[in-house]
């Protein structure tokens, strides 16, 4: 799940964290 944090940090801003987290979570589910 640290991947989501890295994506959010790369895009910058807490507003980018949620979609980045959901995207990473979706990828985890698709696995």
PyMOL commands that set and color helices and strands:
alter all, ss='L'
color gray80, all
select helices_A, chain A and resi 2-11+14-30
alter helices_A, ss='H'
color red, helices_A
deselect
rebuild
show_as cartoon
